Amino acid sequence: MDLFLFISVIVGMTFIFLYFVFNHDIQKKKLELEEQKLELEKKKVELQKVCKDQEEEKR
């Protein structure tokens, strides 16, 4: 009975550990995604400025 309890505790702790690892990984990927979105928005604004400057030069 002690062996069954020991194995159950080890398996339970493993699942808890995996939960925290996956949770940390998901948060890290969300942060990377937000950084990519921010970079994309910066490029978009920069392109809009360039287009606006080109339109002003044509006039």
C-alpha positions in Angstrom: 0.0 0.0 0.0 2.9 2.4 0.7 4.3 1.8 -2.8 0.9 2.7 -4.4 0.7 5.9 -2.3 4.3 6.8 -3.2 3.7 6.3 -6.9 0.4 8.2 -6.7 2.2 11.2 -5.1 5.0 11.1 -7.6 2.5 11.0 -10.6 0.5 13.8 -9.0 3.6 16.0 -8.5 4.6 15.3 -12.1 1.3 16.6 -13.4 1.5 19.7 -11.2 5.0 20.3 -12.5 3.9 19.9 -16.1 1.0 22.3 -15.5 3.3 25.0 -14.4 5.8 24.4 -17.2 3.0 24.5 -19.9 1.5 27.6 -18.2 4.9 29.4 -18.3 5.4 28.4 -21.9 2.0 29.7 -22.9 2.6 33.0 -21.2 6.0 33.3 -22.9 4.4 32.6 -26.3 1.7 35.2 -25.7 4.4 37.8 -24.9 6.3 36.9 -28.0 3.0 37.2 -30.0 2.3 40.7 -28.5 5.8 41.8 -29.4 5.3 40.7 -33.0 2.0 42.5 -33.2 3.6 45.6 -31.8 6.4 45.4 -34.4 3.9 44.9 -37.1 2.0 48.0 -36.0 5.2 50.0 -36.0 5.9 48.9 -39.6 2.4 49.8 -40.6 2.6 53.3 -39.1 6.0 53.7 -40.8 4.6 52.7 -44.2 1.6 55.1 -43.8 4.1 57.9 -43.1 6.0 57.0 -46.2 2.9 56.9 -48.3 1.7 60.2 -46.9 5.1 61.8 -47.7 5.0 60.5 -51.2 1.5 61.9 -51.8 2.6 65.3 -50.5 5.6 65.2 -52.8 3.3 64.5 -55.8 1.3 67.6 -55.1 
